[in-house]
Amino acid sequence: GESVGLHLPTLSVQEGDNSIINCAYSNSASDYFIWYKQESGKGPQFIIDIRSNMDKRQGQRVTVLLNKTVKHLSLQIAATQPGDSAVYFCAEIPYSGGGADGLTFGKGTHLIIQP
Amino acid sequence: DAGVTQSPTHLIKTRGQQVTLRCSPKSGHDTVSWYQQALGQGPQFIFQYYEEEERQRGNFPDRFSGHQFPNYSSELNVNALLLGDSALYLCASSYGRELYEQYFGPGTRLTVT
């Protein structure tokens, strides 16, 4: 079946550098995408979201880019800090509105911050 | 304002046994979704409860069942446990069945031996 996947399982960056985490999705009907951060021993924490009618959305130190032509999603973290170390998941909702088949998650990228 | 809480935090069971996990949603939320997260994988949707009924279900066998109480809290039951059921079980709450603003609890780590 269709699923959300990630390009890299592990990403190592220097503290202070920018991080880019990528995600590919295959369901063209996907309407809404979310990035989650999951620290060890904790549940996923919402970072930022984007609807399919948008190309870019910015938050505090984070930016999500959506390229519907190639079905690609990315999360950019500016000035990476030690507290950014975590596993990052992209997730999609295939339909507008609630009540769909739950969120579909990718496998995750482990972001490691080097001092 | 209490977030999503889950109990217990850890649990060890033997194959064939049954287990019940509990979740209390974030204040103001009325919908609870359950996810299974195997080690090194992303969470997989099990089912969603709203108005005390199962509304949506993922690709999980009938051994997985649940319940929602009038106070919106929820239970996940798994019968005839298999080794492959070992995972982190996450509860997420939202309002009005919306998936857009789901808040996750810390999870229950289930180990089946």
Interface residues (C-beta under 8 A of the other chain):
Chain A: V4 Y32 I34 Y36 G41 K42 G43 P44 Q45 F46 D49 F89 A91 I93 G97 G98 G99 A100 D101 G102 L103 T104 F105 G106 K107 G108
Chain B: V4 T31 S33 Y35 G40 Q41 G42 P43 Q44 F45 I46 F47 Q48 R55 Q56 R57 G58 L90 A92 S94 G96 R97 E98 L99 Y100 E101 Q102 Y103 F104 G105 P106 G107
